[in-house]
Amino acid sequence: MKIKWLGHAAFVLTSDAGTRVLTDPYKSGAFDGAVGYGPITERVDIVTVSHDHDDHNCREGLPPGYETVAAPGKCSVAGLDIISVKTYHDAHQGKERGRNIVHVITMDGIRIAHLGDLGHTLSDNDVKAIGKVDVVLLPVGGHFTLEPKDAMAVVRQLRPSLVIPMHFKTKSLNFPVKQVEDFLSLAGKHERPGASEIEIKQAGLGGQRVVVLEHAL
């Protein structure tokens, strides 16, 4: 399978058979231009949405024919199993910014957790509901999501083989969030392949890699 970072919290996951999942599509130019990533026009089979904000739930411009997963629960869509776990956008059970959904997608035997705009470390029940994961797509910029130290705490809770940071400051994102380097200073060893896409051939490789992708848009 392949994981491609479009920008912000938007990724395209592509299975070996060609099934494609788009996570948290942003609205290009949202928030008075603060979201400066280019428009998303990918043709996909599934769109997952963590919460209903313009930088995470814009399907304008997407070619038709996809199914949307945006609610807690379990489902099978386009041959993929998806577990969606209710969490919160802040550390006060949603009182500040509402709820958030963590989507766990099983593709080619690999379990990928997209944490959306998670705003708190996980409870024991959260960890149990999410289950064992191989890949975590992790917000690390703070302010609206996990602060870097809390992001590291979540990594320790979930113990994935691969961590891919997202939702951090770039030249295309004018939000009051931190750059990825703040998280990397805590994570330690990491890789920057200089590409927007990574291919994963099997689950459970052991150890833990942190890979910083370049946004495609």
C-alpha positions in Angstrom: 0.0 0.0 0.0 1.0 3.6 -0.5 0.5 6.7 1.7 0.6 10.1 0.1 0.4 13.4 2.0 -1.5 16.1 0.2 -1.2 18.6 3.0 -2.5 19.4 6.5 -4.4 16.3 7.6 -5.3 15.1 4.1 -3.7 11.9 2.9 -4.5 9.4 0.1 -4.1 5.8 1.0 -3.9 3.4 -2.0 -4.2 -0.3 -1.7 -2.3 -2.8 -3.8 -5.6 -3.5 -5.6 -6.1 0.2 -6.3 -8.7 1.1 -3.7 -8.2 4.7 -2.6 -9.1 6.4 0.7 -8.9 10.2 1.2 -8.6 11.5 4.8 -9.9 14.8 6.1 -10.0 16.9 2.8 -9.4 20.6 3.5 -10.9 23.5 1.7 -8.1 25.3 -0.2 -8.1 29.0 0.8 -10.2 28.4 3.9 -10.0 30.7 6.9 -9.2 33.8 4.8 -6.5 32.0 2.9 -4.7 30.5 5.9 -5.1 27.1 4.4 -2.8 27.6 1.3 -2.5 24.1 0.1 -3.8 23.5 -3.4 -7.3 22.1 -4.2 -7.9 18.4 -3.8 -9.3 16.8 -7.0 -8.3 13.2 -6.4 -10.6 10.4 -7.5 -11.2 8.1 -4.5 -13.4 5.4 -3.3 -13.8 6.5 0.3 -13.5 9.8 2.2 -13.0 9.7 6.0 -13.9 12.8 8.0 -12.7 13.4 11.6 -14.9 16.5 12.2 -16.9 19.1 10.4 -14.4 22.0 10.0 -13.4 23.5 6.6 -9.8 22.3 7.0 -11.0 18.7 7.5 -14.3 18.3 5.7 -14.5 19.8 2.2 -15.6 17.6 -0.6 -16.2 20.3 -3.2 -14.3 19.4 -6.4 -14.0 15.7 -5.7 -15.1 13.5 -8.5 -18.3 11.6 -7.6 -18.5 8.0 -6.8 -17.0 7.8 -3.3 -18.5 6.9 0.1 -18.1 9.0 3.2 -17.2 7.6 6.7 -17.8 10.4 9.3 -19.5 8.7 12.3 -18.3 6.5 15.1 -18.7 2.8 14.7 -17.5 -0.1 12.5 -18.1 -0.6 8.8 -16.9 -2.3 5.7 -16.6 0.0 2.6 -15.2 -0.9 -0.8 -13.7 -4.1 0.8 -11.9 -2.2 3.6 -12.7 -2.5 7.3 -12.9 0.8 9.1 -13.2 1.4 12.9 -14.2 4.9 13.9 -13.6 5.9 17.5 -15.2 9.0 19.1 -12.6 11.3 20.8 -12.4 15.0 21.3 -10.9 18.1 19.6 -9.7 19.4 23.0 -8.7 18.3 26.4 -12.1 19.1 28.0 -14.3 16.5 26.4 -15.3 18.7 23.5 -16.4 21.7 25.5 -14.1 24.0 23.5 -14.0 22.6 20.0 -16.3 19.6 19.8 -15.7 16.0 19.0 -13.1 14.3 16.9 -13.1 10.9 15.2 -10.1 8.6 15.0 -10.4 6.4 11.9 -8.6 3.1 11.8 -8.4 1.7 8.3 -7.2 -1.8 7.5 -5.6 -2.0 4.1 -3.6 -4.9 2.7 -3.4 -6.3 6.2 -1.9 -3.0 7.6 -3.8 -1.0 10.2 -3.5 2.8 9.8 -4.9 5.2 12.4 -5.7 8.7 11.2 -6.1 10.7 14.4 -7.8 13.8 12.9 -7.7 16.8 15.2 -7.2 14.8 18.4 -6.8 17.3 21.3 -5.9 15.0 24.2 -3.9 12.0 25.2 -5.9 8.7 25.0 -7.8 7.0 27.8 -7.5 3.3 28.4 -10.8 2.8 26.7 -9.7 4.8 23.6 -6.5 2.7 23.3 -8.6 -0.5 23.6 -11.1 0.7 21.0 -8.4 1.8 18.5 -6.5 -1.4 19.0 -3.1 -2.4 17.7 -2.0 -0.2 14.8 0.9 -0.3 12.4 0.8 3.3 11.2 -0.3 6.5 13.0 -1.0 9.7 11.1 -0.4 12.1 13.9 -1.2 15.8 14.5 1.8 17.4 16.1 1.4 21.2 15.8 -0.4 22.0 19.0 -2.9 24.9 19.7 -5.8 23.2 17.9 -4.5 19.6 18.4 -2.0 17.7 20.4 1.1 19.6 21.7 4.3 17.9 20.7 4.8 16.4 24.1 1.3 15.0 24.1 1.8 13.7 20.6 4.8 11.7 21.9 2.6 10.4 24.7 0.1 9.1 22.2 2.8 7.4 20.2 3.9 5.6 23.4 0.3 4.6 24.0 -0.3 3.2 20.5 3.2 1.9 19.8 3.0 1.9 16.0 5.8 0.8 13.7 5.5 4.0 11.6 4.6 7.6 12.6 3.9 10.2 10.0 3.4 13.7 11.4 0.7 16.1 10.1 -1.2 19.3 11.0 1.9 21.4 11.6 3.1 24.8 10.4 4.4 25.0 6.8 4.8 27.7 4.2 1.3 26.8 3.0 -0.4 26.9 6.4 -0.8 30.1 8.2 -2.2 28.8 11.4 -0.8 29.5 14.9 0.7 26.0 15.2 4.2 24.7 15.7 6.6 23.5 13.0 7.3 19.8 12.8 10.8 20.3 14.3 9.2 20.9 17.7 7.9 17.3 17.6 11.0 15.9 16.0 13.2 17.3 18.8 11.3 15.0 21.1 10.9 12.0 18.8 14.7 11.8 18.1 15.7 9.8 15.1 13.6 10.4 12.0 13.6 10.3 8.2 12.9 13.0 5.6 12.8 11.2 2.2 12.0 14.4 0.4 8.9 12.9 -1.2 5.2 13.1 -0.6 4.6 9.4 -0.7 5.8 6.3 1.1 5.1 2.6 0.3 4.6 0.1 3.0 4.9 -3.6 2.1 3.9 -5.4 5.3 2.7 -4.8 8.8 4.5 -5.3 12.1 8.1 -4.5 11.0 9.2 -3.9 14.6 10.9 -0.9 16.0 9.5 2.6 15.3 10.1 4.9 12.4 9.2 8.6 12.2 8.9 9.7 8.6 8.2 13.3 7.6 6.7 13.6 4.2 6.6 16.7 1.9 3.1 17.9 1.1 2.1 17.2 -2.5 -0.2 20.2 -2.9 
